[in-house]
């Protein structure tokens, strides 16, 4: 019969981690201010201006009608989904290396969804929004190169953020943004 020797040296293994767990990255606010908000503001402003121009009377649709602001918000929500997932994946040390591929996968899935809905449901027209969802394909590419790869230069960031915020406030004033 063998008896365990209690006086024998015991090996104690301690795992020391080099990073803390974060749901959001440590530089989350820098990512928001320098990457996410400028691209979303640019998307929102470009969609509002293009919708107002294509609707006919630019001044009427830009400053007095809420249709352009409502459609712009829908387009921004549609285009910002993969970017939000990218932010959450970058914040996790275990998933940081797959954040770029997940952005590409989600963007491709949204593009395929846009294409299929455009082809399969031609009668579904909500303010002519289908065409603007198709035009969101370049937005995914812009977000990838400006947001995921590298941020914009600081002289462009703050004016875009301010213009996007002003457009959002104006849209709330008109009742388009709840």
Residue pairs with C-beta under 8 A, 6 or more apart in sequence:
19 93
21 92
21 93
22 91
22 92
22 93
23 88
23 91
23 92
24 87
24 88
24 91
25 31
25 87
25 90
25 91
26 91
28 87
28 91
31 87
31 90
32 87
33 157
33 161
34 151
34 152
34 154
34 157
35 146
35 147
35 151
35 152
36 80
36 83
36 87
36 147
37 157
37 160
37 161
37 164
38 146
38 151
38 152
38 156
38 157
38 160
38 161
38 164
39 83
39 142
39 143
39 146
39 147
39 152
40 76
40 79
40 80
40 83
40 164
41 160
41 161
41 163
41 164
41 165
41 167
42 142
42 160
42 164
43 72
43 75
43 76
43 79
43 139
43 142
43 143
44 72
44 73
44 75
44 76
44 164
44 167
44 168
45 160
45 163
45 164
45 167
47 68
47 71
47 72
47 75
47 76
47 132
48 62
48 68
48 69
48 72
48 167
49 62
50 132
50 135
51 61
51 67
51 68
51 71
51 72
51 132
52 58
52 61
52 62
52 68
55 61
55 65
55 67
55 68
61 67
61 68
62 68
63 170
64 174
65 174
66 171
66 174
66 175
66 176
67 127
67 176
69 167
69 170
69 171
69 174
69 176
69 177
70 127
70 171
70 176
70 177
71 127
71 129
71 132
72 167
72 171
73 171
73 176
73 177
74 129
75 129
75 132
75 133
75 136
75 139
78 110
78 133
78 136
79 136
79 139
79 140
79 143
81 106
81 110
82 102
82 103
82 106
82 107
82 110
82 140
82 143
83 103
83 143
83 147
83 148
85 102
85 103
85 106
86 99
86 100
86 102
86 103
86 147
86 148
89 95
89 96
89 98
89 99
89 102
90 96
90 99
99 148
100 148
103 144
103 148
104 144
107 140
107 143
107 144
110 136
110 140
111 137
111 140
114 133
114 134
114 136
114 137
115 134
117 124
117 130
117 133
118 130
118 133
118 134
124 130
146 152
151 157
152 160
168 177
171 177
172 178
